[in-house]
Amino acid sequence: MNTKSKVDPRYCTVLCTLYLLLCTSLSCKMNYSFQGASVPPEAKTVSIQYFQNFAPLASPTLSQTLTEALKDIFSTQTHLAVINGSADLNFEGTITGYTTAPISIQSNDQAAQNRLTITISVKFTNRFDEKKNFESSFSRYADYSSQSSLASVETTLIQAINTQLVQDIYNKAFNNW
């Protein structure tokens, strides 16, 4: 009678794989960041200047809502203190475009939808790494029914577009997008 038991080779494969994964993860230096962003660990403050509106026909509250939306993402998604004046990370910019145009032309030459597009110019300065500095233009849009007036949907559209623009700026600054 044979008292030796045989080990299933699949069991060995699973154990070896788990062992390798464990060893690999313990030997790697992990850099955790919130929302996948790579905020410099030495940065403690961020400054967001008021975004001036140079776009004709733009909503009078656009500058304020965009600036506040940008401040909100940093105060809710990072450890950074939002301050006025010079900081470790600085954002400044202008609103350069605010247009509405018809899209989705139907067979009767009437637009089924219109598109509101907002364009901004942003300058980002990173005090710790000049290679991360940038000056870029960002543009986003939202569509609305041609049955609605811009005035009736403008606040909702601006909020949606601001959310997209702010995420684009955040990603460009911290995710190298």
C-alpha positions, 0 to 999 in steps of 0.5 A: 500500500502506497502512503504517499499522496499525490498533489494535483498539479493545478493546485501547485500552479495556483499556489506558485502564482499566488506566491509570485504575485505576493512577492511582486506586490511586496517588492514594489513601491506603490504610489497611491493617489485619489481618483487616479491623479498624481498630485505632487506629494510635496504640494500643499496649496493650490491657487485658482485665479478668477477666470475672466470672460472675454467671450462675446454674448456669454452668460454673466455668471459663467466666470464665477461658476467656472472658477468655483467649479475648479475650486470645488474639484480641488477641495473635494478630490485632493488634500490641497488647500485652496488659497488666494495668491501664490501657491505650490500649484497655480491655475489662471485662465480666460473664457475665450469662446461661447457660441451656439450653433445649429446641428442635426439639420433635418430635411426641411432645413430646420435644426433639430438640435443646437450646440452650446460650445464653451472654450477656455484658455488655461495656464498651469504652473507647478512650482515643483516641476516646471516640466508639468507646466502648461498653457492649453485651450479646452473646449466642450459642448452640450446639445439641446433641442431647437424647440428650447430657447438657450435662455431656458436651458443655459444654466443646465448646459453651463453646469454640464460643460463646466463639469467636463472642462474642469475634469479636463483641466484636472486630468491635464494637470495631474494625469498627463492627458 
